[in-house]
Amino acid sequence: MEYRRLGRTDLNVSLICLGTMTWGQQNTESEGHAQMDYALDQGINFFDTSEMYSIPPRRETQGSTEKIIGTWFKARGNRDKVILASKVVGRTPNDWLRDDGSPAELSRAQIEEAIDKSLKRLQTDYLDLYQIHFPDRPMPWGSNPTIFRHQEAESHPIEETLHVMGDLVKAGKIRNFGLSNESAWGTMTFLKHSEIRSLPRVQSVQNAYNLLNRTYEVGLAEISMREQIGLLAYSPLAQGYLTGKYLKGARPAGARTTLFDRGQRYENPVAEAAVEKYLGLAREFGLDPAQMAIAFVNTRPFVASNIIGATSMEQLKTDIAAIDVTISPELEARINEIHLAYCNPCP
């Protein structure tokens, strides 16, 4: 396993991060425990979760994933072996996350409630990384769209949010702070206020990044490199679409899109054509398509960690083994040719 520094912290996180959002709906507690056991044995020391999980978000299952991680920590007694990340949601009309039934937002009271409930579910005293799941301000879908539409609505100022994060650090509840589903402007604005006010510095940005969505490269990649704010790449397989299992409308039994019909982000004619090209390229180079897609993300210099998620141990083993796949200069050039022909169809 390869390890990379998380932002400007003293933490070295595994290049593969274990995603957990299926635990509590698609996966049982025992399956979640088995995945964490296997991941730790493979050298993965970085787990990512959220107060909102499991996915899809539901009143009945909210917080179920954190509870599963918490029972694993209690049973194994190995909290010190894991760099643990969770998230607080941004502004959303969902009214089941807060005790008083209010729609979620990034007010001080709601952030403090969220962290206390997450720590209780996770059966730990602290988080190594606490992330804003998505901004409090209105944002275009995907945060880094190829077609921009400006929006205005009520939101809590970024400086106010940073003051709350600073207090959580002082209280020992979180060690570091990160963003998710964020734009270049948002990231730099957080940085500006942290430097002016001596508030916690952003250490990471967790955004979608895969062969069908490389919008992170347009503005945020340079920020990652120059400001040491690593990308925590989620959906490296584009919710499984890059494996080819959904081609031509296929709906395999038990697959996420089959169960929940949530794959619209990756369903359009250009994306379908691009997937076919990437599958053909993987065959030409004798590679598993999933491993090629994951290895591409692994080899980007602005990536701190690549978040994989699996519903079966077979998938998990295949995905982790991508750490041994090489993206040669020839293969990268061919990947870039396809990218230029079918540029970012799924931002």
Summary of the structure (lengths in Angstrom):
residues: 347
radius of gyration: 19.2
end to end distance: 29.5
largest distance: 56.6
contacts: 1176
relative contact order: 0.13
helix: 43%
strand: 15%
